Amino acid sequence: IAPTGHSLKSLDLVTMKKLDSKVNIIPIIAKSDAISKSELTKFKIKITSELVSNGVQIYQFPTDDESVAEINGTMNAHLPFAVIGSTEELKIGNKMMKARQYPWGTVQVENEAHCDFVKLREMLIRVNMEDLREQTHSRHYELYRRCKLEEMGFKDTDPDSKPFSLQETYEAKRNEFLGELQKKEEEMRQMFVQRVKEKEAELKEAEKELHEKFDRLKKLHQDEKKKLEDKKKSLDDEVNAFKQRKTAAELLQSQGSQAGGSQTLKRDKEKKNLVLTSHLFSVPPSWLLSCPGPGVLRTWWGTLRC
């Protein structure tokens, strides 16, 4: 607690109210040498009244044990403790002690006339350590465990305020859990089946599209093949017609060359006869050519042969 000398801060009250059911709260006024003794006494009274009025439960030293009842009762009256701290050691008399040095004097940490540090240490470590441990275990931890069990559905009583055994609660929660588990499994199974159906529908649709595409491509292939076959047939017909025309032309050319050859041989033979006749009769070939006709030559030639 900050040594304001007036009252607790709202944040301190809210924090302690949240923590009093979870931990042992021991209020301590820090830097208590910042205010005077009279102000410190009034501040302690003010803090105690505010804690009570706001319902903040702080740790009270137990007085049920006769061996520590007197000292604990006295220490409860000193709550909250006012302490100071220091990391420096000063020589006071013949001893080295932790203290704070000021221009107007020295404040000793372990001097009960200066602060409550020694009282706090004695109460926490020497006198009430076991009680603090027991309070933490039996009160705060058990309260925490009970709240957690209630959150999980484990309660000491049923809705009719009748005692409820832990075994019955366990069986009820187990059955409830198994029911929820079975329900979730069924939901997951239905979801899985639905997804499988959707996937099968997608695959069937894709397969249908592939078949349609295949049929379309097959038809295009057949049409293209038919066009190529028709074109090939047309080309074959043209080739056959060309071959026929070529054969006919070659035949005509052959016949023409044979006829021309026989006429040439005949002319050569007649020419030779004319030359021979002209030599025999001393007649120029031009005269023989100007004669009435080849019959005369044949007659002369026949006469000559005879």
C-alpha positions as CSV (number, residue, x, y, z in Angstrom):
1,I,0.0,0.0,0.0
2,A,1.4,3.4,-1.0
3,P,2.0,5.7,2.1
4,T,-0.5,8.4,1.0
5,G,-1.7,9.0,4.5
6,H,-5.3,9.4,3.4
7,S,-7.1,6.3,2.2
8,L,-6.8,3.2,0.0
9,K,-6.9,3.6,-3.7
10,S,-9.9,2.2,-5.6
11,L,-7.5,0.0,-7.6
12,D,-6.1,-1.5,-4.3
13,L,-9.6,-2.3,-3.0
14,V,-10.7,-3.9,-6.3
15,T,-7.5,-6.0,-6.5
16,M,-7.7,-7.2,-2.9
17,K,-11.4,-8.0,-3.4
18,K,-10.6,-10.2,-6.4
19,L,-7.7,-11.9,-4.5
20,D,-9.1,-12.5,-1.0
21,S,-10.8,-15.8,-2.0
22,K,-7.7,-17.1,-3.8
23,V,-4.7,-16.1,-1.6
24,N,-3.8,-15.0,2.0
25,I,-3.8,-11.2,2.0
26,I,-1.5,-9.4,4.5
27,P,-1.7,-5.6,3.9
28,I,1.7,-3.8,4.2
29,I,2.4,-0.1,4.1
30,A,5.6,0.4,2.1
31,K,8.0,3.3,2.7
32,S,6.4,4.1,6.0
33,D,9.2,6.5,6.9
34,A,7.6,8.9,4.4
35,I,4.9,9.9,7.0
36,S,5.0,10.8,10.7
37,K,4.0,8.4,13.5
38,S,0.7,10.1,14.2
39,E,-0.2,10.1,10.5
40,L,0.8,6.4,10.2
41,T,-1.5,5.5,13.1
42,K,-4.4,7.3,11.6
43,F,-3.7,5.7,8.2
44,K,-3.7,2.2,9.7
45,I,-7.1,2.9,11.3
46,K,-8.5,4.3,8.0
47,I,-7.2,1.3,6.0
48,T,-8.8,-1.2,8.5
49,S,-12.2,0.5,8.4
50,E,-12.1,0.6,4.6
51,L,-11.3,-3.1,4.3
52,V,-14.1,-4.0,6.7
53,S,-16.6,-1.7,4.9
54,N,-15.8,-3.1,1.5
55,G,-15.9,-6.8,2.7
56,V,-12.2,-7.5,1.9
57,Q,-11.1,-10.6,3.9
58,I,-7.5,-10.3,5.0
59,Y,-5.4,-12.9,6.8
60,Q,-5.8,-12.8,10.6
61,F,-3.2,-14.5,12.7
62,P,-4.9,-17.4,14.5
63,T,-5.8,-17.0,18.2
64,D,-7.3,-20.5,18.8
65,D,-3.9,-21.9,19.8
66,E,-3.0,-21.0,23.4
67,S,0.7,-21.1,22.7
68,V,0.5,-18.3,20.2
69,A,-2.9,-16.7,21.0
70,E,-1.4,-13.8,23.0
71,I,1.3,-12.8,20.5
72,N,-1.0,-13.2,17.5
73,G,-3.7,-11.1,19.1
74,T,-1.2,-8.4,19.7
75,M,0.1,-8.6,16.1
76,N,-3.5,-8.5,14.7
77,A,-3.8,-5.1,16.3
78,H,-0.7,-3.9,14.4
79,L,-2.2,-4.7,11.0
80,P,-1.5,-3.4,8.5
81,F,2.3,-3.6,9.0
82,A,4.4,-0.5,8.2
83,V,7.8,-1.4,6.8
84,I,10.8,0.2,5.1
85,G,13.5,-1.4,3.1
86,S,17.2,-0.8,2.4
87,T,20.1,-2.5,0.6
88,E,22.7,-0.5,2.4
89,E,24.4,-1.5,5.6
90,L,25.5,1.1,8.1
91,K,27.6,0.8,11.2
92,I,25.4,1.6,14.2
93,G,27.3,1.2,17.4
94,N,29.4,-1.9,17.1
95,K,27.1,-3.7,14.5
96,M,26.5,-3.4,10.8
97,M,22.8,-3.0,10.2
98,K,20.6,-2.4,7.2
99,A,19.4,1.2,7.4
100,R,18.5,4.3,5.5
101,Q,20.7,7.4,6.0
102,Y,19.0,10.8,6.0
103,P,20.4,14.3,6.8
104,W,18.3,14.4,9.9
105,G,19.0,10.9,11.1
106,T,19.1,7.1,10.4
107,V,16.2,4.8,10.0
108,Q,17.0,1.2,11.0
109,V,15.1,-1.6,9.1
110,E,15.2,-4.1,12.0
111,N,14.4,-1.6,14.8
112,E,10.8,-2.1,16.0
113,A,10.7,1.5,17.1
114,H,11.2,2.6,13.5
115,C,9.1,0.1,11.5
116,D,7.2,-3.3,11.7
117,F,9.7,-5.3,9.6
118,V,10.7,-7.5,12.5
119,K,7.1,-8.2,13.5
120,L,6.2,-9.1,9.9
121,R,9.2,-11.5,9.7
122,E,8.4,-13.2,13.0
123,M,4.7,-13.6,12.2
124,L,5.3,-15.0,8.7
125,I,8.4,-17.2,9.2
126,R,8.7,-18.2,12.9
127,V,5.1,-18.2,14.3
128,N,2.5,-18.7,11.6
129,M,4.2,-20.4,8.6
130,E,2.4,-23.7,9.2
131,D,-1.0,-22.0,9.6
132,L,-0.4,-20.0,6.3
133,R,0.3,-23.3,4.5
134,E,-2.8,-25.0,6.1
135,Q,-5.0,-22.0,5.2
136,T,-3.7,-22.1,1.6
137,H,-4.4,-25.8,1.3
138,S,-7.6,-26.3,3.2
139,R,-9.4,-23.0,2.3
140,H,-8.1,-21.4,-0.9
141,Y,-7.2,-24.5,-2.8
142,E,-10.3,-26.4,-1.8
143,L,-12.4,-23.4,-2.8
144,Y,-10.7,-23.2,-6.1
145,R,-11.1,-27.0,-6.6
146,R,-14.8,-26.7,-5.7
147,C,-15.4,-23.9,-8.2
148,K,-13.7,-25.8,-10.9
149,L,-15.7,-29.0,-10.2
150,E,-18.9,-26.9,-10.2
151,E,-17.9,-25.5,-13.6
152,M,-17.5,-29.0,-14.8
153,G,-20.9,-30.0,-13.4
154,F,-19.8,-31.8,-10.2
155,K,-21.9,-30.4,-7.3
156,D,-22.4,-31.5,-3.7
157,T,-26.2,-31.3,-3.9
158,D,-28.8,-31.7,-6.6
159,P,-31.4,-29.1,-7.6
160,D,-33.6,-30.2,-4.6
161,S,-30.7,-29.5,-2.2
162,K,-30.3,-33.2,-1.5
163,P,-26.8,-34.7,-1.0
164,F,-25.3,-35.9,-4.2
165,S,-22.5,-38.4,-4.1
166,L,-19.4,-37.9,-6.3
167,Q,-19.9,-41.3,-7.9
168,E,-23.4,-40.4,-9.0
169,T,-22.2,-37.1,-10.3
170,Y,-19.4,-38.8,-12.1
171,E,-21.7,-41.4,-13.7
172,A,-24.1,-38.6,-14.8
173,K,-21.3,-36.6,-16.3
174,R,-19.9,-39.6,-18.0
175,N,-23.2,-40.5,-19.5
176,E,-23.7,-36.9,-20.6
177,F,-20.3,-36.9,-22.1
178,L,-20.8,-40.1,-23.9
179,G,-24.1,-38.8,-25.3
180,E,-22.5,-35.7,-26.5
181,L,-19.6,-37.7,-28.0
182,Q,-22.1,-40.0,-29.8
183,K,-24.0,-37.0,-31.0
184,K,-20.8,-35.4,-32.4
185,E,-19.8,-38.6,-34.0
186,E,-23.2,-38.9,-35.7
187,E,-22.9,-35.2,-36.9
188,M,-19.4,-35.9,-38.2
189,R,-20.6,-39.1,-39.9
190,Q,-23.5,-37.2,-41.5
191,M,-21.1,-34.4,-42.6
192,F,-18.7,-37.0,-44.0
193,V,-21.5,-38.7,-46.0
194,Q,-22.7,-35.4,-47.3
195,R,-19.3,-34.4,-48.4
196,V,-18.8,-37.8,-50.1
197,K,-22.1,-37.3,-51.9
198,E,-21.1,-33.9,-53.0
199,K,-17.8,-35.1,-54.2
200,E,-19.4,-38.0,-56.1
201,A,-21.8,-35.6,-57.8
202,E,-18.8,-33.4,-58.8
203,L,-17.0,-36.4,-60.2
204,K,-20.0,-37.6,-62.1
205,E,-20.5,-34.1,-63.5
206,A,-16.8,-34.0,-64.5
207,E,-17.1,-37.5,-66.1
208,K,-20.2,-36.4,-68.0
209,E,-18.4,-33.4,-69.4
210,L,-15.4,-35.6,-70.4
211,H,-17.7,-38.0,-72.2
212,E,-19.4,-35.2,-74.0
213,K,-16.1,-33.7,-75.0
214,F,-14.9,-37.1,-76.2
215,D,-18.0,-37.7,-78.3
216,R,-17.6,-34.2,-79.8
217,L,-14.0,-34.8,-80.6
218,K,-14.8,-38.2,-82.0
219,K,-17.4,-36.8,-84.3
220,L,-15.0,-34.1,-85.5
221,H,-12.4,-36.8,-86.1
222,Q,-14.9,-38.8,-88.1
223,D,-16.0,-35.8,-90.2
224,E,-12.4,-34.9,-90.9
225,K,-11.6,-38.5,-91.8
226,K,-14.6,-38.7,-94.2
227,K,-13.5,-35.4,-95.9
228,L,-10.0,-36.8,-96.3
229,E,-11.3,-40.1,-97.7
230,D,-13.5,-38.2,-100.2
231,K,-10.6,-36.0,-101.2
232,K,-8.3,-39.1,-101.6
233,K,-11.0,-40.8,-103.8
234,S,-11.3,-37.7,-106.0
235,L,-7.5,-37.5,-106.4
236,D,-7.4,-41.2,-107.2
237,D,-10.0,-40.7,-109.9
238,E,-8.1,-37.8,-111.4
239,V,-4.9,-39.9,-111.4
240,N,-6.6,-42.8,-113.2
241,A,-8.1,-40.5,-115.7
242,F,-4.7,-38.9,-116.3
243,K,-3.1,-42.3,-116.8
244,Q,-5.8,-43.3,-119.3
245,R,-5.3,-40.1,-121.2
246,K,-1.5,-40.6,-121.1
247,T,-1.9,-44.2,-122.4
248,A,-4.2,-43.1,-125.2
249,A,-1.8,-40.3,-126.2
250,E,1.2,-42.7,-126.2
251,L,-0.8,-45.1,-128.4
252,L,-1.7,-42.4,-130.9
253,Q,1.9,-41.2,-131.0
254,S,3.1,-44.8,-131.6
255,Q,0.7,-45.4,-134.5
256,G,1.6,-42.0,-136.0
257,S,5.3,-42.8,-135.9
258,Q,4.8,-46.3,-137.6
259,A,2.7,-44.8,-140.5
260,G,5.2,-42.1,-141.1
261,G,8.0,-44.7,-141.2
262,S,6.4,-46.8,-143.9
263,Q,5.7,-43.8,-146.2
264,T,9.3,-42.7,-145.8
265,L,10.6,-46.2,-146.8
266,K,8.3,-46.1,-149.9
267,R,9.5,-42.7,-151.0
268,D,13.2,-43.8,-150.5
269,K,12.5,-46.9,-152.6
270,E,10.9,-44.9,-155.5
271,K,13.8,-42.4,-155.3
272,K,16.3,-45.2,-155.7
273,N,14.4,-46.6,-158.7
274,L,14.4,-43.2,-160.3
275,V,18.2,-42.9,-159.9
276,L,18.8,-46.3,-161.3
277,T,16.5,-45.7,-164.3
278,S,18.2,-42.4,-165.0
279,H,21.5,-44.1,-165.2
280,L,20.3,-46.9,-167.4
281,F,18.6,-44.7,-169.9
282,S,20.8,-41.7,-169.5
283,V,17.7,-39.7,-168.6
284,P,17.9,-37.1,-166.0
285,P,15.9,-37.8,-162.8
286,S,14.0,-34.5,-163.3
287,W,12.6,-35.8,-166.5
288,L,11.5,-39.0,-164.9
289,L,9.8,-37.0,-162.2
290,S,7.9,-35.0,-164.8
291,C,6.6,-38.0,-166.6
292,P,2.8,-38.8,-166.6
293,G,2.9,-41.0,-163.6
294,P,4.6,-43.7,-161.8
295,G,2.9,-46.3,-164.0
296,V,5.3,-45.5,-166.8
297,L,8.2,-46.0,-164.6
298,R,6.9,-49.3,-163.4
299,T,6.5,-50.3,-167.0
300,W,10.0,-49.3,-167.9
301,W,11.3,-50.8,-164.8
302,G,9.5,-54.0,-165.6
303,T,10.8,-54.0,-169.1
304,L,14.3,-53.4,-167.9
305,R,14.0,-56.3,-165.5
306,C,12.9,-58.6,-168.2
